[in-house]
């Protein structure tokens, strides 16, 4: 695959999945940080990924956490398919990102101390010749 096509696919997949990646990230962080709201003994007994842990919470937080839990981990077969597709898209983006990075690295000549010194000496000789 040539450089332009690879970049185009990388860009298209990235744009198509950015919302879903952000959604999974935000809901995952919310679940991990929800220990501020959930009693610690409930977490230790049931585990945060278990929906029964929400039974110890009252009020609006329970509804919010149920929604977050369902979005991040629920959906049974549909949710599993969604998370699998999302994981495959992230894997594709990671691999193509590395490929793009390596292609860019090949096109840029490496700077070395010798070439920098040669450039400096050449510039100095031009200055001295003009005097």
Long-range contacts (C-beta under 8 A, 24 or more apart in sequence): 3-100, 3-103, 6-96, 6-99, 6-100, 6-103, 7-100, 9-96, 10-93, 10-96, 10-97, 10-100, 13-89, 13-92, 13-93, 13-96, 14-93, 16-89, 17-86, 17-89, 17-90, 17-93, 20-82, 20-86, 20-89, 21-86, 21-89, 21-90, 23-71, 24-72, 24-83, 24-86, 27-68, 27-71, 27-72, 28-72, 30-65, 30-68, 30-72, 31-65, 31-68, 31-69, 31-72, 31-73, 34-65, 34-68, 37-61, 37-65, 38-65, 49-73
